[in-house]
Amino acid sequence: MALREMAQEYRSNTALLELRMKELQVAQRRARHKEVKYRLKQRIGCLRVMINESRKTAFMLEHYYENGGQVHADKRVV
Protein backbone atom coordinates (compact mmCIF):
# COMPACT_ATOMS: atom_id res chain seq x y z
CA MET A 1 0.00 0.00 0.00
CA ALA A 2 1.36 3.40 -0.99
CA LEU A 3 1.62 6.27 1.47
CA ARG A 4 -1.13 8.21 -0.30
CA GLU A 5 -3.44 5.20 -0.04
CA MET A 6 -2.67 4.95 3.66
CA ALA A 7 -3.40 8.66 4.01
CA GLN A 8 -6.77 8.14 2.34
CA GLU A 9 -7.58 5.37 4.82
CA TYR A 10 -6.75 7.73 7.67
CA ARG A 11 -9.01 10.40 6.13
CA SER A 12 -11.87 7.88 5.80
CA ASN A 13 -11.47 6.74 9.39
CA THR A 14 -11.32 10.35 10.54
CA ALA A 15 -14.68 10.99 8.91
CA LEU A 16 -16.17 8.05 10.83
CA LEU A 17 -14.72 9.35 14.09
CA GLU A 18 -16.14 12.81 13.38
CA LEU A 19 -19.56 11.31 12.72
CA ARG A 20 -19.45 9.42 16.02
CA MET A 21 -18.38 12.56 17.85
CA LYS A 22 -21.38 14.45 16.45
CA GLU A 23 -23.68 11.66 17.57
CA LEU A 24 -22.25 11.82 21.08
CA GLN A 25 -22.60 15.61 21.14
CA VAL A 26 -26.30 15.25 20.32
CA ALA A 27 -26.65 12.63 23.05
CA GLN A 28 -24.85 14.93 25.48
CA ARG A 29 -27.25 17.80 24.76
CA ARG A 30 -30.24 15.50 25.27
CA ALA A 31 -28.92 13.82 28.42
CA ARG A 32 -30.69 14.72 31.64
CA HIS A 33 -28.31 13.35 34.26
CA LYS A 34 -25.05 15.10 35.10
CA GLU A 35 -23.15 11.80 35.29
CA VAL A 36 -24.24 10.82 31.78
CA LYS A 37 -23.31 14.25 30.42
CA TYR A 38 -19.91 14.02 32.11
CA ARG A 39 -19.16 10.58 30.67
CA LEU A 40 -20.20 11.67 27.19
CA LYS A 41 -17.99 14.74 27.51
CA GLN A 42 -15.04 12.50 28.38
CA ARG A 43 -15.70 10.24 25.39
CA ILE A 44 -15.99 13.25 23.10
CA GLY A 45 -12.65 14.53 24.39
CA CYS A 46 -10.99 11.20 23.60
CA LEU A 47 -12.46 11.26 20.11
CA ARG A 48 -11.14 14.79 19.56
CA VAL A 49 -7.63 13.60 20.35
CA MET A 50 -7.99 10.63 18.02
CA ILE A 51 -9.35 12.84 15.23
CA ASN A 52 -6.50 15.33 15.55
CA GLU A 53 -3.88 12.57 15.55
CA SER A 54 -5.51 10.94 12.53
CA ARG A 55 -5.54 14.22 10.60
CA LYS A 56 -1.91 14.85 11.48
CA THR A 57 -0.88 11.37 10.37
CA ALA A 58 -2.80 11.67 7.11
CA PHE A 59 -1.16 15.01 6.39
CA MET A 60 2.30 13.63 7.09
CA LEU A 61 1.68 10.62 4.84
CA GLU A 62 0.37 12.81 2.03
CA HIS A 63 3.38 15.12 2.16
CA TYR A 64 6.10 12.69 3.19
CA TYR A 65 8.14 12.95 -0.02
CA GLU A 66 8.11 16.74 -0.13
CA ASN A 67 11.35 18.32 1.09
CA GLY A 68 13.22 15.03 0.88
CA GLY A 69 11.01 13.18 3.34
CA GLN A 70 11.52 15.64 6.15
CA VAL A 71 8.82 15.52 8.79
CA HIS A 72 6.51 18.54 8.82
CA ALA A 73 6.45 18.87 12.59
CA ASP A 74 6.08 22.65 12.46
CA LYS A 75 3.01 22.59 10.19
CA ARG A 76 -0.49 22.75 11.56
CA VAL A 77 -3.12 20.31 10.41
CA VAL A 78 -6.67 21.46 9.80
C-alpha positions as a Markdown table, in Angstrom:
| # | Residue | x | y | z |
|---|---|---|---|---|
| 1 | Met | 0.0 | 0.0 | 0.0 |
| 2 | Ala | 1.4 | 3.4 | -1.0 |
| 3 | Leu | 1.6 | 6.3 | 1.5 |
| 4 | Arg | -1.1 | 8.2 | -0.3 |
| 5 | Glu | -3.4 | 5.2 | 0.0 |
| 6 | Met | -2.7 | 4.9 | 3.7 |
| 7 | Ala | -3.4 | 8.7 | 4.0 |
| 8 | Gln | -6.8 | 8.1 | 2.3 |
| 9 | Glu | -7.6 | 5.4 | 4.8 |
| 10 | Tyr | -6.8 | 7.7 | 7.7 |
| 11 | Arg | -9.0 | 10.4 | 6.1 |
| 12 | Ser | -11.9 | 7.9 | 5.8 |
| 13 | Asn | -11.5 | 6.7 | 9.4 |
| 14 | Thr | -11.3 | 10.4 | 10.5 |
| 15 | Ala | -14.7 | 11.0 | 8.9 |
| 16 | Leu | -16.2 | 8.1 | 10.8 |
| 17 | Leu | -14.7 | 9.3 | 14.1 |
| 18 | Glu | -16.1 | 12.8 | 13.4 |
| 19 | Leu | -19.6 | 11.3 | 12.7 |
| 20 | Arg | -19.5 | 9.4 | 16.0 |
| 21 | Met | -18.4 | 12.6 | 17.8 |
| 22 | Lys | -21.4 | 14.5 | 16.5 |
| 23 | Glu | -23.7 | 11.7 | 17.6 |
| 24 | Leu | -22.2 | 11.8 | 21.1 |
| 25 | Gln | -22.6 | 15.6 | 21.1 |
| 26 | Val | -26.3 | 15.2 | 20.3 |
| 27 | Ala | -26.6 | 12.6 | 23.0 |
| 28 | Gln | -24.9 | 14.9 | 25.5 |
| 29 | Arg | -27.2 | 17.8 | 24.8 |
| 30 | Arg | -30.2 | 15.5 | 25.3 |
| 31 | Ala | -28.9 | 13.8 | 28.4 |
| 32 | Arg | -30.7 | 14.7 | 31.6 |
| 33 | His | -28.3 | 13.4 | 34.3 |
| 34 | Lys | -25.0 | 15.1 | 35.1 |
| 35 | Glu | -23.1 | 11.8 | 35.3 |
| 36 | Val | -24.2 | 10.8 | 31.8 |
| 37 | Lys | -23.3 | 14.3 | 30.4 |
| 38 | Tyr | -19.9 | 14.0 | 32.1 |
| 39 | Arg | -19.2 | 10.6 | 30.7 |
| 40 | Leu | -20.2 | 11.7 | 27.2 |
| 41 | Lys | -18.0 | 14.7 | 27.5 |
| 42 | Gln | -15.0 | 12.5 | 28.4 |
| 43 | Arg | -15.7 | 10.2 | 25.4 |
| 44 | Ile | -16.0 | 13.3 | 23.1 |
| 45 | Gly | -12.7 | 14.5 | 24.4 |
| 46 | Cys | -11.0 | 11.2 | 23.6 |
| 47 | Leu | -12.5 | 11.3 | 20.1 |
| 48 | Arg | -11.1 | 14.8 | 19.6 |
| 49 | Val | -7.6 | 13.6 | 20.4 |
| 50 | Met | -8.0 | 10.6 | 18.0 |
| 51 | Ile | -9.4 | 12.8 | 15.2 |
| 52 | Asn | -6.5 | 15.3 | 15.5 |
| 53 | Glu | -3.9 | 12.6 | 15.5 |
| 54 | Ser | -5.5 | 10.9 | 12.5 |
| 55 | Arg | -5.5 | 14.2 | 10.6 |
| 56 | Lys | -1.9 | 14.8 | 11.5 |
| 57 | Thr | -0.9 | 11.4 | 10.4 |
| 58 | Ala | -2.8 | 11.7 | 7.1 |
| 59 | Phe | -1.2 | 15.0 | 6.4 |
| 60 | Met | 2.3 | 13.6 | 7.1 |
| 61 | Leu | 1.7 | 10.6 | 4.8 |
| 62 | Glu | 0.4 | 12.8 | 2.0 |
| 63 | His | 3.4 | 15.1 | 2.2 |
| 64 | Tyr | 6.1 | 12.7 | 3.2 |
| 65 | Tyr | 8.1 | 12.9 | 0.0 |
| 66 | Glu | 8.1 | 16.7 | -0.1 |
| 67 | Asn | 11.4 | 18.3 | 1.1 |
| 68 | Gly | 13.2 | 15.0 | 0.9 |
| 69 | Gly | 11.0 | 13.2 | 3.3 |
| 70 | Gln | 11.5 | 15.6 | 6.2 |
| 71 | Val | 8.8 | 15.5 | 8.8 |
| 72 | His | 6.5 | 18.5 | 8.8 |
| 73 | Ala | 6.4 | 18.9 | 12.6 |
| 74 | Asp | 6.1 | 22.7 | 12.5 |
| 75 | Lys | 3.0 | 22.6 | 10.2 |
| 76 | Arg | -0.5 | 22.8 | 11.6 |
| 77 | Val | -3.1 | 20.3 | 10.4 |
| 78 | Val | -6.7 | 21.5 | 9.8 |
